[in-house]
Structure formats: structure tokens, C-alpha cells
Amino acid sequence: MSNKKLSVLALGLICSTSAFANETASSFDKWFSEGSVHGAMKSYYFAQTFDKEGSHDSQIWANGGNIAFNTAELNGFELGGEFQGSYINSRNDRDGKTAGSMDADGAILSESYLKYTLGDTIFKGGRQHFSSPFVADSDSRLIKESFEMYQIRNKSLLNTEISAGYVTKYQTRTDKSYYADNDFVEFEQNGTGRPGEFYDIGDSGMWFAQVNTSPSKKIKIQASYADVIGEVKALYADVKYTLPIPLKSYIAAQFYTNSWDNPDFANNNLFGIKFGANHNNFEFFAAYTTVSGSEGEHRVFRGIGQGAYYQFTTTTSTAGVNAFEAGTDSYQLGVGYKYNQLDGKLRFTSFNNPEVGKDLDEWTLNLVYGFSGDFKNCLVSVDFSVLDYENNDKDATDLRTKFIYKF
């Protein structure tokens, strides 16, 4: 079936279904008729400049969005699905800089799942969006990533959630997406510029388990374990403590460690610490991460998906991926500001890599404005990054503008 036919089918389903809030249904008919519809219309314009001689600047304008339907709950059961679409209106990208991220023309069924709730326990299986330290999608591009997976969550313990799951496939942004730190994924080899499909994660998938708990109002703890079968086993933990002093201040620490199945890969660790404080409409924060190991050794495993960047020194343009390189020390200073519908953040992040020429200083400005009144479901955002490498040939700027209407 063509993407145009899929889009028409999705719109027909939406137009024939009332968009009520989800509730418990009393019959099979009401299971669907009392379901809910939601989604977003999006318009994104991205532009990049590059200092390297012979390289070409890049611009792309894409429009699209997503539309999702969820049934009401019937005897604990719920069904859900989501279509996403992306259509390229303008592109000037001779070097293919956006081929693996934004340059996708077509539609994809990103969610199709069964959810079952029994007391404090929830099971959810099928195609779905998900976010955790080692398995996390990203919605920073027009096509949001997704996973084919099966998960179970339980909240029986006070202030604690325990979850576990098995992930088999990873849906990328485009069919030309490729990430070296996830190279065990069976990425498409002959992409044609369409939304990414669901690609196998190694030969046998990935198991994960996670605990989130708050033993007190001032302490939050998170721990996660992952096993990409035949590839790598990893552990992540963080703790955040709200300090008993003014300014709504906090201190947090995090730790990554992993064990690669390949004996040629060194096993390294990442440790991070972060401090933050708030005053009036301002937030101030500082973070530091450090990775064990030496130049050229294998990086620390961060997880699967472009949302799996939980390190304290994350950024917008590069996501702070350099922070996971062996022997790298990174630090970040930032300030945030909120006033009415305006939300802004400025960050300076420095990555000190032991390999000559790979140091990076990254400036990141993020602005988001949410409209009110008749336009209350609309928002615009501007992200601007300056990348200043030790090797000046790699210097670049990155501009991302977005308009989103949610319904």
C-alpha cells in the first residue's frame, strides 16, 4: 500500500472517531467509540554551515506530523496506534548532511500496541515509543524514533516503579540513518530517502530492567541494566539530592559501566556530577563527566536510540556524544530562564579528548515559546549551536527552527 493511501486511511479513521478522553468502556463498541485521537502538525527548517574547504552548507524544510488513536480501556485492555508522515518541501544539501536525520519523504506506522492493566501492573507489547537510560527514542526530528518491544511495569512498592522488557527492533528517523555506536543494529544499506523501518537489534535483541525510587522527598534514585545479547552488558545509575538550603538547589551523580562481549573492546566507565540552583525565573547549573581509559579505546555504551543520552553534559547539535569517548573529560556551564510562555537555555560545553584534534567547545542556545489564547496549542522553537573544534576544519553552526500545532 502506498504512503498516500496509508495517510488517507489514517485520516478516515480519525474523522470517523470521536476524540473523547480515554475512560473505561462498558462494551466492545464503546471500547473504540470512547477512544481518543491526538497528534501534531509540524513544520521544521534546519540549516548548517561548515568551515571545511570544499564542503557545502545545508538547508532543508520539511512538513508533516503524527496522528495517534487509543481505545478506551475494556477489562484492562487498550489498543493504540500512530502514523507519522514527513514531506520535503525544499532541500539544498549537496553533501547529504541530513540524509540520516531529516531527509525522509513518506509515512510510517510507528506505534501499534496492546496494553493491559491489572492493578499496579501494566503490560505493553508491540510498536511503541519509549524512554529510559538504555532504550530511548528521540523526537528532535520530524520522524520520531520508535521500538518494537515488550515491557512490564509495576508500582506496588511505595514511591517505586520497577520495569523490565525485551526490545527486538529499532525504527530510525530515515532509511539512511546509521550510528557507529549502535552498529550491531541491522541498519538499511540501500536507503532511498524514506522514513526508517524497524530494524533488528543484533541477532537476538536486547533485555533491560529498571528501578526508579524516591526514598524521601529530597532523594531520587534511578538504576538500569541492559543486555544487548551477544554484544554488550551495561549498568547505569544516578541519584539526585535536593539540598536543604535556599535557591531550590540540588546535587546529582551518575555512573555508567559496561562489559563488551568482543574481547578486543576495552571496558570503560563514565562518572558524572551536576549541581543546580534556581532563583526567581532563572536556573543555574554546572556539570562534569569523565571517562576512564586511554586514547583510541572503545567508548562507553550509552544505549540504543538517539534519545539515550542521559549524561549530564548533553547538548543539542551533537547530543554530547563525545562525552562517552575513552579518556574524555567534559564539563558544562549553563543558565535557563522561564517567563510566562517563554523558556530559554544557554549552555557552554567543552569536551577534552586525549586524541589530538578532537577537542570540541559547543555553544547551545535553546528558545521555546508556547502561545496562549486562540493559539494555545501552538509553539515555536529555535535552537542554535556553534561547534568550535580543535581541528578548525570541522567548525560548524547548526540552526533548527520548528513550528508545532498539537491537537
N, C-alpha and C positions, 0 to 999 in steps of 0.2 A: 504494500500500500504506500502511495506517495506521501510526502510530508504535507502537501496541501490537503489531501484527503483526511489525513490524521488531524490536522488543525480544524477542518470543517466538522469532523466527528466530535472533537472535544467541545467546540463552541455549541454544537447542537445539544450535547449532553447538559451543558451549563444552562442554556436558555430554557430547557425543559424541566429544570430542577429548581425548586425554591431555595434561596440562600438563607435558611434558618440556622440559628446556633445549634450546635450538636447537643443532643439530650438522649435520654433513654427512650427507645422506641418500644411500643406495645405490640407491634405486628410486623410481619415481613415487609408489607407495603410501606409502613411508616419508617422502617429502617432506612429506606432510600429517600422518601419524600421529606423527612425531617433532617436530612443531612445538610451539610454546609458547603458553600463554594467560596473560595478566596483565591487571591492571586495578585499579580502586579504587572503593570506596563512599564517598560524601561527603555531609555534612550541613553546610550553611552558614547562618549567621544574620548579617545585616547590619542596622545601624541608623545613621541620620543625624539630626542636629538642625541647625536653621537659625535664625539670629537675625533674618533679614529679616521685617519686619512683613507678615503675611498669608500667609507661607509655612507649609507643614506638614511636620512631621517624618516620617521614612520608616523603615519596618521591613519586612523580608522574610525568610522562612525557606524554603529550597529544599533538596531532597534529590535525589540522583541519583548519577552516576558515569560511569565508562567501562570498556569491556572490549575487549581487543585480542587478535588472533591473528596469529602469524607462523609461516610454514612453516619447516622446516629448509632448509639450502642444498643444492641439486641442480645440479651442474655450474655452480656460481657464481650460480644464480638463487634468488631468495627472494621470496615474496609476503607482504603484510601488510595488515591492515585493522583499523579501530577504530570502534566505535559509542560515542556519548556520549548520555546522557539527563539531562534536568532536569525536575523536577516541583515545582511551587509548592504548599507546604502552608499557608502563611499569608502574607498581604500587606496592609500598610497604607501605601499610597503614593499619596495623592491627587494629588500633583503629578507623578507619573511619573518620579521621580528614578532609579529602577532599570530603566526601560524598555529602555535600550540596553546594559545590563550583566548584570543578574541575572534579570530577569523573563522567563524563557523556559520554556515548557511543551511538551515533546516530545523527539524524538530526531533524531540526525543521523549519517550515515556520514562521519566526519571524516578517516579515513585509508583509502586503497585504492591500494596502490602495488606496483610491480615494482622489485626491487633486484637488481643484477648486480655481482658482484665478480670482478675479474681482476687478480691480483697486488696491487699497491698502489693500484689504481684502483677506485673504486666509482661506479656509476651508479644513480640512484634517480629514478623518474618516477611521477607521479600525485598523489593527495591525501596530504598528509603534514604533520607538524609540523616546524618549522624555526626556528633561532635564529641570527642574525648581526646585525651593526650596522644594516643597512638592511632586513632582512626578518626579523621575529621575532614569533612568537606569544606570547600571554600566557595563563597558567593561573591567574590570580588570581581568576577567577570560576568558577562551576560548569561552564560550557561553555568548553572550551579552544579558542582560535582555531587555524586550520589554513590551508594554502595548496594550490592546485593548481599544481604546478611540476615542473621537470625539472632535476636537478643532477648534476654530476660532481665527484668529489674524488680527489686524488692525493697520496700520501705518499712518493713515490720519493726526494725530497731529504731529507737528514738533518735531523731536528727541524723539518720544514717541511710544512705542508699547503696545497695550492693548490686552490681550488674555484671553480666558475662555474655559473651557472644561469639559467633563464628562468622567470619567475613569471607566470601568467596570471590566477589568481583568488584571492580572499581570503575565507575563511569567518569571519564575525564571531560575537560572543557571542550576540546575539539578532537578530531580523529588524527591530529598530528601532535598531540601532547606527548611529551616524553620527559621524565625526570630521572636523572642519573642515580639519585639516592633511593629511588623505587624501581630500579632496573629489573627486579625479579617479576614485575608485572608484565603480562604479555601485551604490551602496547601495540597499537596498529602500526604496521610497517609501510603501508601504501595509502595513507590518508588522502582524501580528496577535498578537504575543507568543509566538513560537516561536523555537527556535534559529536562528541566522543561516544562510543558504545560502552558496554560493560565488559571489561577485560579481566581475564583470570589473574588472580593474585598467586603467583608461583604455580606449583603443581598441585598443592593441597590446601591453599587458603591460609587463613590466619585466625588464631584463637586470641581472645582477650578477656581480662577480668578487671574490675574496677571497684573501688570503695571511696565514697565521699561521706565525710562525717564532720560534725561540729560538736565536740565535747563540751563547749561552752560558747557563750555569745561572742567571745573575743577570739576564739581559735577555730580555724577551718583547716581540715586535712584532706588531701586527695592522694590516692595511690593507684597505680595502674600497672598491669602486667600484660605483655603481648608475646605471642609466639608465631612468627611467620614460618610455617613448617618447612624445615629444610634450609632455612636462610638465616634467621636471627631470632634470638630471645632478648627481651628488653624489659626494664623496670623503670618506672617514673614515680616520683613522689614530690609533693610540695606541702608546705604549711604556711599559713598566714595568721599573724597575731596582731590584733588591734591594740595599740599601745594605750595605757591608762593615762594619757596626757592630752592636752588640748590639741586643736587643729585636725581632729579626726585622722590621726596618723596611724601608720601600720608598718610592719616589717614582715618580709616573706623570704623563704628559702626554697630552693628546688634542687632536685638531683635526678640525672639520667644515667643509666648504665646499661650495657648490652653485652651479649656474647654471640659472636658470629660463628655460624657453622663452618664457614670457609677458614681453614687453618692459616691461610695467608693474610687474613684480615686481623689487624690488631684490635683489641677490645679496649675502648677508652670511655671515660666518664665526663659528664658535664655537671658543674656545680654553679648555682646562681643565687644571688641575693638581691633584694629590692626593698627600697624604703619609699614611702609616700606620705604626703600630708595634704590636707585641704584647708583653705581659708576663704571664706565668703564664696565667690564663684570660681576660685582658682584651685587647681590641683598641681602639686609639685612632686616629681618623682625622680629617682635615680636607681640605676640597676647595673649589676656587674655579673658576667658569666665567664667561666674559664673551663677549658677542656684539657684533659690530660693528653699525653702522647707527644710525638715529635713530627716534624715536617714530613709530609708525604704519606703518613699513616692513614688508615681508613677513618672516616668521620663517624661521629656518634649517630646511632639510628634515632631519627626523630619521629617516625611513624609513617602512615600511609594517608595520602590526600594532602592537598595544598592548604588545608586548614590546620594540619598537625604541626604547628609552630607554637609551642607553649613556652618556649624560652623567654626570659624576661627582657631580652634585647631584640624583640621583634620589630620589624619595620614594614612599610607599605610596598615599596618597589621590589626589593629583593627578599622580603619576608624575614630578613635577618638570617638567611640560610648559612652564611659564613660563620655564624656563631658555633656551628656544630663541627667545624673543621678541627682536626687534631692539633693540639698545641696553641689554639687561638684564645686570646683574651679579648673580651668585648665589654664595652660599657656604654651606658645610655643616660642622658640627662633630658628631662622633658618638663613641659608645663602645659596644662589643659585649662580651658576656660569655658564656662557654660553661662549663658544669659538668655532667658526666655527660650526661643526656639533655636538659638544658635549654639552649636557645640564645636569647639576648636581645640586642636592639639598641635604642639610643635615639639619635635624630638631631634636630638643630635645623637647619632650612634656611631661608635668607632670600633672597627674590627681589626685587631692586630694579629696578623697571620705570620707564622715563622717563615713561610716561603717568601722569597724575595719578589717584590712587585705585586703582592696580593692584598696588602693592607687597603682598607676602604673606610672612608668617612662618608656617612649618609645623613643628609638633612631631610626631614619629612614634615610636611605641613598638611594637616587634615582639617577640612571645614565641612560641616553639615548643617543645613538649615531646613527645619521642618515647618511647613506652612500651617496656618491656623484658619479658622473661619470656613469659608466656602472651599478652600483648598487644603483642608486639614489632613488629607491623606496623601499629599504630595510632599516630596523632599528633593532637595538638590544637594550635591556634594562635590567638592573639589579636593583632589589630592595632588600635591606637587612635591617631587623628590629631586634632590641633587646628589649625584653619585660622584665622589671625588676619590679616585683610585691612586694608589702609589704609582702604578703604571698609568700615566696620563692618557694613553691611547684608549683606555676603557672608560674615560669620563663620559657621563651622560646626564640628561634630565628626563623626567618622566611626569607627564601631566595626565590626570584622569578626571573627567567630568561626567557626572551622572544625574539624570532626572528620573525619578521613580514615582509612580502613582500606584498605591496599594488599595485593594478593594476586598 
